[in-house]
Amino acid sequence: MKSRSILQTVAVALGLGALVGCSTIDELFDRDQEVRAEDLPPKVLSAAREAVPGLDIREAEQKKNRDGETVYEVEGRSGETKHELLIAADGTVLADTTDD
């Protein structure tokens, strides 16, 4: 009887462990989420375009910072320069890293 209880506990633990790798579980725990440029909040999109005129957005992700606040990482190019912007949900540009 005791060994059956242990086996059930192990089976449940293994089942939960397998679920952790699912993308739906990741989304529940506020992991980084890809966002299409056209789906960025208007304040974030405006801030990116004002910070880098002519920015061609290639990738964007919604993230949570250490304080649990939503921020957006926006990557793109303007001319030959690659930009990686970090923008708060209110449109404040927190960082602009460039790579020529």
N, C-alpha and C positions, 0 to 999 in steps of 0.2 A: 504494500500500500504506500509506504514511504517513498519507494523508488519510483512509483508512478507519478507521485506529486513532484518529485525532482525533475523527471522527464518532461512533465507538462510545463514546469517553470522554464526549463531550458528551451523548449520549443517556442514558448511565447517570447523569450528574450531574443532568440534567433529571428523570429518573425518581425519583431520591432526593429532589429538591426538591419534587416533587409529593406524595410520601409524608409529608413533614413536616407538612402541613396536616391529616392524618387524625387523628381523635380517638383511635384506638387507639395511634398513635405518641405523642400527648400523654400518654396514660396510662402508657406505658412510661417516660416521662421524669419521672414524679411531678409532673405539673401538678396544679392545683387540681381536686378532684373533688367534685361535689355529693353530699351524703349526706342521706337521709331522716331525719327526727327519730327515728323508731323504730329506725333502724340506727346511731345514735350509740353509741359505747361507753358502758356504764353509768356509769362514773366521770364522763364528760363530761356526760351528760344530767343526772345528779344535781347536779353542780356548777352547771350552768346554772339549774336549778330552785331551788337553794338561794340562788344569787346574786340571782335575780330571782323572787320568789314570784309565781305566777300567770302566768309567762311562756308565751305562745303562740308556739311556734317556727314561723317561716315559711320559713326557709332555713338550711341548714348546709353548710359546705364543709370538706373535709379538705385541709390544706395542709402544706407543708414550710417551716420557718423557715430562716434563714441557716445555722444549724448542722446542718441536715438532720433536725431533730426534727419529729415530727408534731404539728401543732396543729390546732384546730378553730375556725372562725369560725361563730358561731351568731347568727342574727338573728331577732328576734321582737318582740312587743309585750306590754306589761303595762299594762292600762288604755289611756290615751292616749299612753303613752311608748314610743317605739321604742328597743330595745336592740340593740347589736352587741357580742357577747362574744367574746373570744379566750381559748380554754381549751386548756391542755396536755393531752396524752394521759393524764396521771396525775390529771387533775381539777383542777389548779391554775388558778384564774381569773387570767389575765394582764392583761386589760383589760376594761372595761365602758364603752362609749361610749353616751351617750343622746342622743336627739333628740326634743323635745316637739312 
